[in-house]
Amino acid sequence: MAGTLFTVGLGPGDPELMTLKAARIVGSAPVIAFFAKRGRNGHARSIVEGRTRADAEELRLEYPFTTEVALEDPRYAADIGTFYEACAAQVAARLDAGQDVALLCEGDPFFYGSSMYLFDRLHGAYRSEVVPGVSGMSGCWTQARTPITHGDDVLTVLPGTLDEDTLAARLSGCDAAVIMKVGRNLPKIHAALTRAGLAQRAIYVERGTMPGERILKLADWDGAAAPYFSIVLVPGRQRAR
């Protein structure tokens, strides 16, 4: 019989924020699959360090590029689609051999997670189970000691890859917001928040729940480059209760 695909959310970075179910599956799976940037260990793989079977096969799925090709470049959609097809074929080969595969994902698998693209390609043909994880934004607002929504606040979640005009328009009049995919987009995000009148309320978090964590008011940001694992929070209006 074919194996089972386990798509496993690992939480925001602190290994202790993995669920018991995620830890059990990671510790028993004969194949551990994970995405990684070229020349990097892979953040998801780092989270499970010391928690996998000694004889587990590690299936490294290395991105063809990360920021080298812009999202709007036609090559991006074509090349990343080809990459996910190849990754799905590698995972399918292990499943066809009767091996269970734990596909690792930072945060929650269905919230901006790369693993969802393999799930889309495989779950119709194989037994599959998805293990939810603590989202990165949840880990960050908790570390920042910042309640994000209050009363009937509406939370808006935006990718920082949007253009400045779109970001400013979506942010204008919002109650609370989380901006993901910050990285090199931080100057644009700062400008959009300023236009929306929210820059003074915004909080910048990098590497939330991880070593090297840094939390500060966005107004105090010194212009330094933001790492991949960074996020901007805009807490809600905090009406009296």
C-alpha angles and dihedrals in degrees: 000000000000119000127250124257111225113193101199126198110208101189130242100313111288104105090217089065091066113110120247089246093053091050092049094051094044089050095052106034116110090210125044113193122189142163121240140173118245109280093008131109094231120251095235090051090051091055092058096044109145093008102088129088113275090235097042117131112235112217107196114200106197119200114237088221139344114192099354093092120046118238091239092053108106089225091065097064092041097047097040090049090053089048093053091048090054092047091050090052091053092050092044090055090059092045091050088053089059096256123136113231125208107205107199125218132177114235113351118344096226097047108081089315121152089215091072090071091061090043089055091053098043114028095081092057102038139040107267141182129189122210112202119222139201104274122240092241091053091051091049099049089046092052090047089053086231120141102214105199130032130190108324097350115147115224118220118198116197135178112233089223090081116104118264096253092052092046092050092048093049092046096048110103095000120142100216132354144190119199115202131187093043108156111113090359093073097100090052091046091050090051092049092049090049091052090049092050093243104105094099091053096046125104125204119213126182125186091000112201090004134099110280093033114173126189127180144142110276087232087065094051109128097207094260117151114270119230124233092262099063135114140183121224128197108190119216128266094273097218117194113270 
